[in-house]
Amino acid sequence: MSDIKYTSDGKKVLVVGKLNAEQTIVQEIFVSAGQEIPSGENFVVKSLHDAPAESWKEKNLRELEARYERSRKELESSIEQQARRLTTIKDKAKHHADALFKFVENSDAGQLDLLKKVVSGQITHVFISGYSPEIFEWEEGDKAYDVDTYHGRMRVEGIKLLSVYGHSDGNLTYRLHTYRDGSGGSDQVFPVCSYAEALTLAQTECDTQATAYLADKRGSFSLSSWQKIKGIVIPAAVIEKCDAEADAQRVRRIDNLKKELADLEAKAPSKAKTTA
């Protein structure tokens, strides 16, 4: 079928020949057993097209259906997104409410009393636990303030952010942030109303870390940091172990430096070569 055309009413035809300048003899093509074959009587048409003709109504209807399909998909996607968002909001609200109820049920009077003291400004000292333990006065020291020390200046920018984190078990966790806007990380802190209270907390933490360190369940012990805390009692065994590890580290460093020096001397040019 070398010359296939389409009539204005959508028929696929084989061009048989020209009848005259305006009319063409064609034969309609049918499909039989999956094969397209010309069949039936020849007939004459005035207009032929290289592709199936489409009426304005059909074209408009097709475009309307396409727009409807796009709008339908967009609307369904928007509904699904809103449904997921609503589900997320409900889940968050439920967890928020559950946490509040559990906190009220489980929190003891001591937790709430400490919260009142923090809010009312009765806190005098703060104990920082972790790898760099420390006790400092809340109002007197610089630890609680964001201080600009650029080029040796000392300018207080503001007080640092002290955040309170509530847990469903009723406990409250206090964290002191690096900067007053809450950025730069944070340390867990324990606000108290006297140095004695802070020292008691520090001693408990020190004993716990010491026990784990001596049992090889903790890789290191911040001896220098703990020794800066006035009144803290560090077990002698911990000090001996820290000193032994420090001595071993110094020996390893000396050996590494000797080896490095020997390597440098071996690579250095001899006097004879230098003279030549």
Secondary structure as the mmCIF struct_conf table of DSSP 4:
data_model
#
loop_
_struct_conf.conf_type_id
_struct_conf.id
_struct_conf.beg_label_comp_id
_struct_conf.beg_label_asym_id
_struct_conf.beg_label_seq_id
_struct_conf.end_label_comp_id
_struct_conf.end_label_asym_id
_struct_conf.end_label_seq_id
STRN STRN1 ILE A 4 TYR A 6
TURN_TY1_P TURN_TY1_P1 SER A 8 ASP A 9
BEND BEND1 GLY A 10 GLY A 10
STRN STRN2 LYS A 12 LYS A 18
BEND BEND2 LEU A 19 GLU A 22
STRN STRN3 THR A 24 SER A 32
TURN_TY1_P TURN_TY1_P2 ALA A 33 GLY A 34
STRN STRN4 GLN A 35 PRO A 38
BEND BEND3 GLY A 40 GLY A 40
STRN STRN5 PHE A 43 VAL A 45
BEND BEND4 LYS A 46 LYS A 46
STRN STRN6 HIS A 49 HIS A 49
BEND BEND5 ASP A 50 ALA A 51
HELX_RH_AL_P HELX_RH_AL_P1 TRP A 56 ASN A 106
HELX_RH_AL_P HELX_RH_AL_P2 ALA A 109 SER A 120
TURN_TY1_P TURN_TY1_P3 GLY A 121 GLY A 121
STRN STRN7 HIS A 125 ILE A 128
BEND BEND6 GLY A 130 SER A 132
STRN STRN8 GLU A 134 GLU A 137
TURN_TY1_P TURN_TY1_P4 TRP A 138 GLU A 140
BEND BEND7 GLY A 141 ASP A 142
TURN_TY1_P TURN_TY1_P5 LYS A 143 ALA A 144
STRN STRN9 TYR A 145 ASP A 148
HELX_RH_3T_P HELX_RH_3T_P1 TYR A 150 GLY A 152
STRN STRN10 ARG A 155 ILE A 159
HELX_LH_PP_P HELX_LH_PP_P1 LYS A 160 LEU A 161
STRN STRN11 LEU A 162 GLY A 166
TURN_TY1_P TURN_TY1_P6 SER A 168 ASP A 169
BEND BEND8 GLY A 170 GLY A 170
STRN STRN12 LEU A 172 HIS A 177
BEND BEND9 THR A 178 TYR A 179
TURN_TY1_P TURN_TY1_P7 ARG A 180 ASP A 181
BEND BEND10 GLY A 182 GLY A 182
BEND BEND11 GLY A 184 GLY A 184
STRN STRN13 SER A 186 VAL A 192
BEND BEND12 CYS A 193 SER A 194
HELX_RH_AL_P HELX_RH_AL_P3 TYR A 195 LEU A 214
TURN_TY1_P TURN_TY1_P8 ALA A 215 ASP A 216
BEND BEND13 LYS A 217 GLY A 219
HELX_RH_AL_P HELX_RH_AL_P4 LEU A 223 GLN A 227
TURN_TY1_P TURN_TY1_P9 LYS A 228 LYS A 228
BEND BEND14 ILE A 229 ILE A 229
TURN_TY1_P TURN_TY1_P10 LYS A 230 GLY A 231
HELX_RH_AL_P HELX_RH_AL_P5 ALA A 236 LYS A 267
BEND BEND15 ALA A 268 ALA A 268
HELX_LH_PP_P HELX_LH_PP_P2 PRO A 269 SER A 270
HELX_RH_AL_P HELX_RH_AL_P6 LYS A 271 THR A 275
#
